[in-house]
């Protein structure tokens, strides 16, 4: 048995397919396609030093890592490394080799504090803690049966509010960027993020191959996007909410719930059978909204952190 770690080659289809399949098996609650794997790698901001590592056992891809520097945080020296190994190929050294490679590379880029998401399973948590990581916050993965589960009835927008889709902003996405930047800034996170680079956002986010503008719902007030529910789809029957949120001045009016309900109804009508989303475990308001839709928790991840050097 020979275990090696190397960088994903974006121009080799088998690499992207193996990476995506490994992530799907290890983390079935998140959407991934070969196209999204390549896009994320080739469109990441250069200051992120984003990398996708592959662990191979005798030529078979059995583990992956995504590593990056938090270039858009006001606090320097932070980075992340998220590692996933095929459930049927654990205990072979792939995770350890991926983590060691990631830590060495990020330390060389000046990272002093490393964050990693770890599935809330005894073996996964023990792996992180043996290597000096300590647990911080946690987040839920949630699933909704779109094919058979009931959805709340569709609601008419209140006076002065219009429901539109992401496609309506295709010619000028700047208002969507402004809303996304404000929502992300208030999202629970270990690393503060500041969206300031519109061109980078266009390449990384707006042109992402999983983004479905037709199913992305936007609540508009006086011509301005006030709330949205951003839809991802994988070309099959799986749908995911990439982000749902409301601009600060419009919060407390139920606009995020209105947009998400609209998106879910249209996704079901389009033939999608499973819906996925995620919530920080401390985000009570959004958890309550998702339970109202019928989502159920299907897994939990824990954010771990350790100092490098």
C-alpha positions in Angstrom: 0.0 0.0 0.0 1.4 3.4 -1.0 -0.2 6.6 0.3 0.6 9.9 -1.4 -0.7 13.4 -1.2 -0.6 15.9 -4.1 -2.4 18.9 -5.6 -5.6 18.4 -7.6 -4.9 19.0 -11.3 -7.8 21.1 -12.6 -7.3 20.0 -16.2 -7.6 16.3 -15.4 -11.2 15.3 -15.3 -10.5 12.2 -13.2 -9.0 14.3 -10.4 -12.2 16.5 -10.2 -14.4 13.5 -10.3 -12.5 11.7 -7.6 -12.4 14.8 -5.4 -16.1 15.4 -5.8 -17.1 11.7 -5.2 -14.9 11.5 -2.1 -16.5 14.7 -0.7 -20.0 13.4 -1.5 -19.4 10.1 0.3 -17.8 11.7 3.3 -20.2 14.7 3.5 -23.4 13.8 1.7 -25.2 16.9 3.0 -23.3 19.3 0.8 -23.5 19.6 -3.0 -20.5 18.9 -5.1 -19.8 18.3 -8.8 -16.6 18.0 -10.7 -17.4 21.4 -12.3 -17.8 23.1 -8.9 -14.5 21.6 -7.7 -12.6 23.0 -10.6 -14.4 26.4 -10.4 -13.6 26.8 -6.8 -9.9 26.1 -7.4 -9.5 28.2 -10.5 -11.6 31.2 -9.4 -10.4 31.6 -5.8 -8.8 35.0 -4.9 -5.0 34.7 -5.3 -4.5 36.1 -1.8 -6.4 33.1 -0.4 -3.7 30.7 -1.7 -6.6 28.2 -2.0 -5.6 24.6 -2.6 -7.2 21.3 -3.1 -5.2 18.3 -2.0 -5.8 14.7 -2.9 -4.7 11.6 -0.9 -4.2 8.6 -3.2 -3.8 5.0 -2.1 -2.2 3.0 -4.9 -3.7 5.5 -7.4 -7.2 5.6 -5.9 -8.4 8.9 -4.5 -9.6 8.3 -1.0 -9.2 11.6 0.8 -9.4 15.4 0.1 -8.4 18.6 1.8 -9.4 22.2 1.0 -6.9 24.8 2.4 -6.9 28.5 2.3 -5.7 31.7 4.0 -8.4 34.0 5.4 -7.3 36.9 3.2 -10.6 38.8 3.6 -10.4 38.9 7.4 -9.2 42.0 9.2 -7.2 39.7 11.5 -4.1 38.4 9.7 -2.5 34.9 10.1 -5.7 32.8 10.0 -6.4 29.9 7.7 -8.4 26.8 7.3 -8.0 23.1 6.3 -11.0 20.9 5.9 -10.2 17.3 5.5 -12.5 14.4 4.5 -11.7 10.8 3.9 -14.0 8.2 2.3 -15.9 6.4 5.1 -14.8 3.0 3.7 -11.1 4.0 3.5 -10.4 5.4 7.0 -7.6 4.3 9.3 -5.1 4.1 6.5 -3.2 7.3 7.2 -4.8 9.5 4.5 -6.2 12.0 7.0 -2.9 12.4 8.9 -0.9 12.9 5.7 -3.4 15.4 4.4 -3.3 17.4 7.6 0.5 17.4 7.9 0.8 18.6 4.3 -1.8 21.3 4.8 -0.2 22.6 8.0 3.2 22.7 6.5 1.9 24.7 3.5 -0.2 27.1 5.5 2.5 27.7 8.1 4.8 28.7 5.2 2.2 31.3 4.1 2.2 32.9 7.6 -0.8 31.2 9.1 -0.7 31.1 12.9 -4.2 30.0 13.7 -5.7 27.0 11.8 -9.5 26.3 11.7 -11.0 23.0 10.6 -14.5 21.6 10.4 -14.9 18.1 11.9 -17.9 15.9 11.8 -19.4 15.4 15.3 -18.5 11.7 15.6 -16.2 10.2 18.3 -13.5 9.0 15.9 -13.4 12.3 14.0 -13.2 14.4 17.1 -10.6 12.2 18.6 -8.5 12.6 15.5 -8.5 16.4 15.8 -7.9 16.4 19.6 -5.0 14.1 19.4 -3.3 16.6 17.0 -3.8 19.6 19.4 -7.0 21.0 18.1 -9.6 22.4 20.5 -13.3 22.5 19.8 -15.2 25.8 19.4 -18.6 26.4 17.9 -20.7 23.9 16.0 -23.2 23.8 13.1 -26.0 21.6 11.9 -26.7 20.1 8.5 -30.4 19.9 7.8 -32.4 17.9 5.3 -36.0 18.4 3.9 -37.8 15.8 1.9 -39.1 17.9 -1.0 -40.8 15.1 -2.8 -43.1 13.9 0.0 -42.8 16.4 2.8 -45.4 19.2 3.1 -44.3 22.8 2.7 -46.0 25.8 4.3 -48.4 27.4 1.8 -47.1 30.1 -0.4 -47.6 33.6 0.9 -48.3 36.8 -1.0 -45.7 39.5 -0.3 -46.8 42.3 2.0 -47.5 45.7 0.6 -44.4 47.3 -0.9 -42.5 44.0 -1.2 -42.0 42.2 -4.5 -40.6 38.7 -5.0 -38.1 38.3 -7.8 -35.4 35.8 -8.8 -31.7 36.0 -9.1 -32.1 36.0 -12.9 -33.7 39.4 -12.7 -30.3 40.7 -11.5 -28.2 39.0 -14.2 -27.4 42.2 -16.0 -26.4 44.1 -12.9 -25.6 41.9 -9.9 -24.1 44.7 -7.8 -27.2 45.0 -5.6 -26.9 41.3 -4.8 -23.3 41.7 -3.9 -24.1 44.6 -1.5 -26.8 42.4 0.2 -24.5 39.4 0.3 -21.7 41.4 1.9 -24.0 42.8 4.6 -25.5 39.4 5.4 -22.1 37.6 5.5 -20.7 40.2 7.8 -23.3 39.4 10.4 -23.2 35.6 10.0 -21.9 33.7 13.1 -18.3 32.7 12.4 -14.9 32.2 14.0 -13.3 34.4 11.3 -14.6 37.9 10.6 -15.1 38.4 6.9 -15.3 41.7 4.9 -16.6 41.5 1.3 -15.0 44.4 -0.5 -13.9 43.0 -3.9 -16.8 43.0 -6.2 -14.9 41.6 -9.2 -13.6 38.7 -7.1 -17.2 38.0 -5.9 -18.5 37.9 -9.4 -15.9 35.3 -10.4 -16.1 33.1 -7.2 -19.8 33.4 -6.2 -22.0 34.8 -9.0 -20.5 32.6 -11.7 -20.4 29.5 -9.4 -21.6 26.4 -11.4 -23.9 25.3 -8.6 -25.7 28.7 -8.3 -29.2 28.5 -9.7 -30.4 32.0 -10.4 -33.9 30.9 -11.5 -34.5 29.3 -8.0 -32.8 32.0 -6.0 -35.6 34.2 -4.5 -35.1 37.8 -3.7 -37.5 40.0 -1.7 -37.3 43.5 -3.1 -38.3 46.7 -1.4 -38.4 50.0 -3.3 -36.3 48.4 -6.0 -33.6 47.2 -3.6 -32.9 43.6 -2.7 -33.8 43.4 1.0 -33.7 39.6 1.6 -32.7 36.6 -0.4 -32.5 32.8 -0.3 -29.7 31.7 -2.6 -30.2 28.3 -4.3 -27.6 25.7 -5.3 -28.5 22.7 -7.5 -26.3 19.8 -8.7 -27.8 19.0 -12.0 -29.7 16.1 -10.5 -32.4 16.2 -7.9 -30.6 17.8 -5.0 -31.1 21.4 -4.0 -29.4 23.4 -1.2 -29.7 26.8 0.3 -26.3 28.5 0.1 -27.4 31.5 2.1 -30.6 33.1 3.4 -30.5 36.5 5.0 -31.9 40.0 5.3 -30.4 43.4 5.2 -30.2 44.9 8.7 -32.8 47.7 8.2 -35.4 45.2 7.0 -35.0 42.5 9.6 -38.0 41.4 11.7 -40.5 41.5 8.9 -40.3 37.9 7.8 -38.7 38.6 4.4 -36.1 35.9 4.6 -38.8 33.3 5.4 -40.9 34.7 2.5 -38.0 34.3 0.1 -37.0 30.9 1.2 -40.6 29.6 1.0 -40.8 30.9 -2.5 -37.6 29.2 -3.5 -38.5 25.9 -2.0 -41.9 25.8 -3.7 -40.3 26.5 -7.1 -37.6 24.0 -6.5 -40.1 21.3 -5.8 -42.1 22.3 -8.9 -38.9 22.0 -10.9 -38.5 18.3 -9.8 -36.0 18.6 -7.0 -36.6 16.0 -4.3 -34.1 16.8 -1.5 -33.3 20.1 0.1 -30.3 20.7 2.3 -29.2 23.7 4.4 -26.9 24.5 7.3 -27.2 26.5 10.5 -24.8 27.5 13.3 -26.2 25.8 16.4 -26.5 29.1 18.1 -28.5 30.7 15.4 -31.9 30.2 17.0 -34.0 32.3 14.7 -32.8 30.6 11.5 -33.1 27.1 13.1 -36.7 27.9 14.1 -37.5 29.0 10.5 -36.0 25.8 9.0 -38.0 23.7 11.5 -41.1 25.5 10.4 -40.3 24.4 6.8 -39.9 20.8 8.0 -36.1 20.5 7.9 -34.6 17.9 10.2 -31.1 17.8 11.6 -29.1 15.1 9.8 -25.6 15.7 11.1 -23.5 18.1 13.1 -20.0 19.6 12.5 -17.7 21.1 15.1 -15.3 23.9 14.3 -11.8 23.1 15.7 -8.9 25.4 16.0 -5.2 25.1 16.9 -2.2 27.4 17.0 0.6 26.6 14.5 4.3 27.0 15.3 
